[in-house]
Amino acid sequence: MKATLLFLGVFACCAALAQTSTAPPATPSSKCPIDFEHLDLRYNHAGGESVPQLKLVFTNQTNKTITDFVFALSILDSSGNPVPYTSQFDYRHEFPPGGPERSRLWKLDSASVDIHRSGESVTLLEATFADGTTWKDDGSQACTISFDYHAK
């Protein structure tokens, strides 16, 4: 019985100390590892078939080689509301620091792209570096390029 009371007393003291201790300071989110140079979503009409395509041009802003990217696309509907595209886009190529800008083209599903869209935005969700470290979007979407065709 005394051991139980002693245990409860120690537990209560530890719980009180845990509530009064301060949490470690939040670290600011790291800088976006790339700089978007260009975003283009248009239809390619070659071969008699209209196929929407997403083209991104970007540069490596870090001092490390990036080996893998994951991007997300949202298409602004005619009212300006973002509609996430059904899948993400991977880019897996070594991209050294200080290298020339990179360009990547992805074909999109015609049924998923509203021809009456009012813009688009692309967000870098994750980048993996050659040393095994990763950068991930913290939810702020700080690494985003957007175009809104609505009149300002």
Backbone bond lengths (Angstrom), bond angles and torsions (degrees), N, CA, C in turn:
res aa  C-N    CA-C-N  psi(-1)  N-CA   C-N-CA  omega(-1)  CA-C   N-CA-C  phi
1 M - - - 1.441 - - 1.521 110.62 -
2 K 1.360 117.54 -45.27 1.457 120.54 178.72 1.525 110.51 -64.48
3 A 1.332 116.37 -37.72 1.466 119.95 179.22 1.520 110.36 -64.48
4 T 1.319 118.51 -37.88 1.458 122.00 178.79 1.522 110.54 -66.07
5 L 1.356 116.32 -43.55 1.469 119.66 178.65 1.520 110.78 -65.17
6 L 1.327 116.85 -39.86 1.463 120.77 178.05 1.527 110.38 -63.56
7 F 1.315 117.22 -43.46 1.466 121.59 178.22 1.525 110.86 -61.54
8 L 1.343 117.32 -45.18 1.460 120.91 178.98 1.523 111.54 -62.88
9 G 1.332 117.03 -38.11 1.469 120.91 178.50 1.517 111.64 -65.41
10 V 1.330 116.61 -43.93 1.473 120.89 178.32 1.530 109.62 -64.85
11 F 1.315 117.39 -41.98 1.463 121.11 179.09 1.528 110.94 -61.55
12 A 1.342 117.00 -42.99 1.463 120.96 -179.40 1.529 110.65 -64.42
13 C 1.331 117.20 -39.92 1.473 120.30 178.35 1.528 110.84 -64.87
14 C 1.314 117.08 -43.68 1.473 120.97 179.27 1.519 110.77 -63.53
15 A 1.325 117.10 -40.75 1.458 120.71 179.56 1.522 110.46 -64.61
16 A 1.340 116.91 -40.77 1.469 120.22 179.30 1.523 110.73 -65.49
17 L 1.320 117.57 -40.82 1.471 120.98 177.79 1.524 111.47 -64.90
18 A 1.320 116.68 -39.47 1.467 120.25 -179.56 1.528 110.68 -64.33
19 Q 1.312 117.42 -35.03 1.465 120.33 -179.70 1.520 112.21 -73.38
20 T 1.329 117.48 -28.55 1.461 119.78 -177.29 1.517 112.84 -91.92
21 S 1.319 118.25 -13.05 1.466 118.98 179.76 1.524 109.69 -74.29
22 T 1.311 115.51 148.92 1.462 119.60 -178.29 1.514 109.97 -88.44
23 A 1.305 114.93 147.36 1.463 120.59 177.58 1.521 108.83 -76.52
24 P 1.340 117.25 152.93 1.460 118.74 177.03 1.517 110.01 -62.94
25 P 1.320 117.05 148.80 1.465 118.84 -178.61 1.520 111.35 -61.69
26 A 1.309 114.50 143.91 1.463 119.27 178.17 1.516 109.01 -70.35
27 T 1.312 115.14 138.45 1.458 118.51 178.12 1.516 108.62 -91.75
28 P 1.311 117.38 139.19 1.462 118.94 179.70 1.521 110.35 -66.11
29 S 1.327 115.98 149.57 1.462 118.98 179.15 1.522 109.38 -65.48
30 S 1.296 114.73 145.68 1.456 119.23 -177.56 1.521 110.86 -72.28
31 K 1.288 114.50 157.28 1.463 122.13 -179.07 1.529 110.52 -63.97
32 C 1.298 115.46 147.66 1.461 121.61 177.68 1.528 109.01 -59.07
33 P 1.330 118.41 129.45 1.464 120.47 -176.76 1.530 114.79 -74.50
34 I 1.322 117.07 -13.28 1.465 119.21 179.30 1.520 109.82 -126.04
35 D 1.307 114.80 163.48 1.449 121.73 172.65 1.519 106.54 -120.50
36 F 1.326 116.72 119.00 1.460 120.00 177.65 1.522 108.92 -72.17
37 E 1.308 115.92 130.03 1.456 121.88 178.01 1.525 111.80 -101.46
38 H 1.348 115.82 -31.39 1.469 118.97 -174.29 1.524 109.52 -161.61
39 L 1.329 115.69 142.00 1.459 123.65 173.25 1.517 106.87 -132.16
40 D 1.316 115.87 130.36 1.461 119.91 -179.08 1.521 108.53 -143.17
41 L 1.330 116.31 121.61 1.455 121.73 173.96 1.514 106.15 -120.20
42 R 1.303 115.14 110.85 1.470 119.69 -179.30 1.518 109.61 -145.52
43 Y 1.319 114.56 171.89 1.464 120.98 179.32 1.519 109.38 -95.43
44 N 1.332 115.45 136.53 1.453 122.37 173.03 1.524 106.07 -100.68
45 H 1.309 116.64 123.00 1.462 120.92 -175.72 1.528 112.66 -102.80
46 A 1.312 117.65 16.89 1.467 120.94 -179.24 1.525 110.37 -67.37
47 G 1.321 115.72 143.15 1.456 121.11 175.91 1.515 113.79 73.76
48 G 1.322 118.56 15.73 1.456 121.13 176.64 1.516 114.42 80.82
49 E 1.334 118.53 0.00 1.453 121.23 -179.82 1.527 108.25 -119.07
50 S 1.315 117.18 131.11 1.457 121.53 178.41 1.522 109.28 -88.61
51 V 1.337 115.77 114.55 1.456 121.44 -177.64 1.528 108.62 -120.82
52 P 1.348 117.47 123.26 1.457 118.05 176.68 1.533 110.25 -70.82
53 Q 1.328 115.49 142.81 1.455 121.27 -179.36 1.520 109.64 -135.46
54 L 1.321 115.28 142.97 1.452 122.40 175.82 1.524 107.96 -108.22
55 K 1.324 116.12 125.31 1.464 120.54 177.18 1.521 108.47 -119.83
56 L 1.330 115.65 128.19 1.456 122.60 175.62 1.512 109.36 -119.38
57 V 1.326 115.78 141.64 1.457 122.05 172.49 1.524 105.57 -127.55
58 F 1.348 116.78 129.76 1.456 120.34 -175.25 1.521 110.41 -150.96
59 T 1.334 115.74 163.10 1.465 122.45 177.79 1.523 109.52 -125.18
60 N 1.321 115.80 153.98 1.460 123.36 177.29 1.530 107.90 -82.79
61 Q 1.333 117.17 119.97 1.461 122.28 -178.50 1.524 113.12 -101.33
62 T 1.325 117.27 10.06 1.464 120.57 -176.89 1.525 110.03 -105.84
63 N 1.320 114.95 178.91 1.464 120.16 174.56 1.530 110.74 -103.79
64 K 1.356 116.50 17.68 1.460 121.82 179.56 1.527 110.00 -125.73
65 T 1.328 115.36 157.36 1.470 120.82 175.03 1.523 109.04 -77.15
66 I 1.321 115.92 129.63 1.466 121.70 176.17 1.531 107.13 -97.53
67 T 1.338 115.76 135.35 1.467 119.67 -176.89 1.527 113.60 -111.99
68 D 1.333 117.55 -18.25 1.463 119.85 -174.31 1.519 109.89 -153.69
69 F 1.316 116.01 136.41 1.462 122.86 177.32 1.516 109.02 -125.61
70 V 1.324 116.79 150.77 1.463 122.80 170.14 1.527 106.70 -131.46
71 F 1.334 115.91 120.86 1.451 123.15 -179.27 1.526 109.89 -113.15
72 A 1.349 116.21 151.99 1.459 122.28 172.91 1.526 108.00 -122.14
73 L 1.316 116.05 142.37 1.456 123.19 179.48 1.523 109.26 -114.47
74 S 1.317 115.88 136.52 1.462 122.00 169.13 1.514 107.14 -124.22
75 I 1.310 115.33 137.90 1.464 120.95 179.32 1.520 107.21 -109.65
76 L 1.327 116.49 128.69 1.460 120.45 179.02 1.526 108.52 -80.24
77 D 1.331 115.94 123.30 1.458 118.71 178.80 1.530 109.64 -71.58
78 S 1.310 117.52 -178.89 1.464 120.92 -174.68 1.530 112.43 -63.10
79 S 1.321 117.60 -17.75 1.468 121.27 176.93 1.526 112.31 -93.82
80 G 1.328 117.05 -2.91 1.462 120.90 -179.97 1.514 114.74 90.65
81 N 1.324 117.77 9.00 1.462 121.80 179.30 1.525 110.16 -86.65
82 P 1.344 118.31 132.90 1.462 119.86 -179.91 1.528 111.88 -72.86
83 V 1.323 115.34 133.00 1.459 122.49 176.63 1.523 106.78 -120.16
84 P 1.342 117.35 112.31 1.466 118.83 -178.96 1.526 111.65 -61.48
85 Y 1.340 115.39 136.99 1.457 120.56 174.57 1.521 107.56 -68.44
86 T 1.321 116.65 153.65 1.465 121.78 -171.24 1.523 114.98 -67.11
87 S 1.317 118.46 -22.10 1.461 119.52 179.81 1.526 110.36 -138.43
88 Q 1.321 114.56 165.60 1.461 121.07 177.30 1.516 108.89 -94.28
89 F 1.329 115.67 169.24 1.454 121.42 -177.03 1.521 109.57 -121.37
90 D 1.320 115.45 125.71 1.469 121.54 178.21 1.516 110.21 -101.33
91 Y 1.301 114.84 147.95 1.466 121.72 173.19 1.517 105.41 -137.07
92 R 1.322 116.58 112.42 1.463 121.55 -175.45 1.528 109.80 -118.64
93 H 1.314 115.39 89.90 1.459 121.89 175.74 1.517 107.83 -151.94
94 E 1.320 116.29 145.26 1.459 119.17 176.41 1.521 109.55 -66.30
95 F 1.302 114.86 131.26 1.455 122.25 -176.65 1.526 107.43 -131.68
96 P 1.342 116.94 92.43 1.465 120.25 -175.43 1.527 112.30 -70.34
97 P 1.330 116.26 156.53 1.462 119.30 176.56 1.521 110.16 -65.39
98 G 1.305 116.01 144.71 1.458 119.80 178.63 1.514 114.07 74.41
99 G 1.318 117.29 2.05 1.461 120.56 179.96 1.520 110.48 -74.81
100 P 1.314 117.00 168.95 1.467 120.02 178.83 1.530 110.42 -66.89
101 E 1.323 116.49 160.44 1.453 119.84 179.47 1.520 110.25 -59.58
102 R 1.326 114.84 152.95 1.457 121.49 179.53 1.513 109.36 -111.14
103 S 1.324 114.89 151.38 1.447 121.84 178.98 1.520 108.05 -130.87
104 R 1.321 116.25 137.75 1.461 120.17 179.37 1.518 108.09 -139.43
105 L 1.329 115.49 139.28 1.456 122.92 -179.15 1.521 108.84 -121.03
106 W 1.322 116.97 129.29 1.460 122.73 176.56 1.520 109.09 -121.92
107 K 1.335 116.76 135.97 1.460 120.92 172.42 1.522 107.72 -81.39
108 L 1.334 115.50 140.82 1.450 121.67 -178.18 1.522 110.39 -110.67
109 D 1.310 115.96 159.50 1.459 122.52 175.87 1.520 108.42 -76.62
110 S 1.324 116.97 120.48 1.473 121.82 -177.54 1.518 112.75 -55.90
111 A 1.319 117.05 -37.12 1.462 120.36 -178.77 1.529 112.29 -68.89
112 S 1.322 117.78 -18.34 1.463 121.57 -177.99 1.516 113.68 -95.68
113 V 1.330 117.36 -2.89 1.463 120.76 -177.87 1.528 108.82 -116.40
114 D 1.317 116.08 114.94 1.463 122.13 178.64 1.524 108.60 -74.89
115 I 1.320 116.62 118.89 1.456 120.38 -179.03 1.534 110.78 -63.78
116 H 1.335 117.19 -20.77 1.459 122.20 179.29 1.527 111.72 -96.39
117 R 1.307 116.52 22.30 1.465 120.73 -178.77 1.529 110.34 -60.43
118 S 1.321 114.74 159.79 1.461 118.96 179.93 1.525 111.89 -115.53
119 G 1.333 116.11 13.67 1.459 120.49 177.55 1.505 111.24 153.13
120 E 1.323 115.22 -174.59 1.455 121.09 179.79 1.524 108.88 -157.25
121 S 1.318 114.93 160.05 1.460 120.28 173.99 1.520 108.65 -144.37
122 V 1.336 114.13 145.64 1.456 121.37 177.64 1.524 107.45 -124.13
123 T 1.325 116.00 134.19 1.454 122.56 179.24 1.516 109.52 -121.70
124 L 1.329 115.94 133.00 1.462 120.11 171.22 1.525 106.86 -76.99
125 L 1.325 116.68 120.25 1.458 121.49 -179.85 1.516 112.00 -91.73
126 E 1.340 115.95 -35.26 1.463 119.51 -175.17 1.519 110.10 -158.63
127 A 1.318 115.36 144.45 1.466 122.12 172.78 1.523 107.42 -133.98
128 T 1.327 116.11 135.15 1.458 121.72 177.57 1.521 108.00 -111.40
129 F 1.325 115.24 135.44 1.456 121.46 -178.06 1.530 110.48 -100.92
130 A 1.316 115.38 159.72 1.467 121.55 -177.90 1.529 111.72 -60.71
131 D 1.337 117.83 -26.31 1.468 120.33 179.98 1.532 112.47 -82.87
132 G 1.356 117.47 4.39 1.458 121.73 177.13 1.520 114.51 92.24
133 T 1.321 118.64 -8.65 1.454 120.71 177.81 1.533 109.49 -79.46
134 T 1.321 115.72 161.14 1.459 120.21 179.58 1.522 110.08 -132.69
135 W 1.303 114.42 154.09 1.463 123.02 169.30 1.515 105.32 -114.27
136 K 1.334 117.16 133.42 1.463 120.84 178.47 1.518 109.42 -130.64
137 D 1.316 115.21 144.51 1.450 120.81 175.52 1.524 108.54 -62.05
138 D 1.313 116.66 131.89 1.465 121.34 -178.45 1.526 112.67 -89.31
139 G 1.323 116.55 13.21 1.455 120.72 -178.37 1.522 112.69 98.27
140 S 1.317 116.53 -11.25 1.468 120.24 -178.50 1.525 112.24 -81.39
141 Q 1.297 117.48 -15.41 1.466 123.34 -176.50 1.525 110.65 53.91
142 A 1.331 115.21 39.77 1.462 121.41 -178.64 1.522 112.23 -70.37
143 C 1.299 116.79 -16.61 1.463 121.20 -178.17 1.529 107.99 -108.80
144 T 1.329 115.60 68.87 1.465 122.44 -173.25 1.515 110.17 -133.12
145 I 1.320 115.13 143.94 1.460 121.63 169.77 1.527 106.54 -120.45
146 S 1.331 116.45 135.17 1.465 121.19 -176.15 1.512 110.97 -136.60
147 F 1.327 113.95 149.55 1.457 121.79 171.07 1.513 107.39 -133.53
148 D 1.323 116.04 126.10 1.450 123.14 177.47 1.515 106.52 -121.32
149 Y 1.327 117.11 119.01 1.449 121.87 -175.00 1.522 113.37 -84.90
150 H 1.340 117.70 -1.60 1.461 120.01 178.54 1.519 109.60 -64.00
151 A 1.311 116.09 149.97 1.464 120.73 175.27 1.524 108.68 -65.93
152 K 1.295 116.13 137.46 1.475 121.05 -178.32 1.500 110.68 -88.03
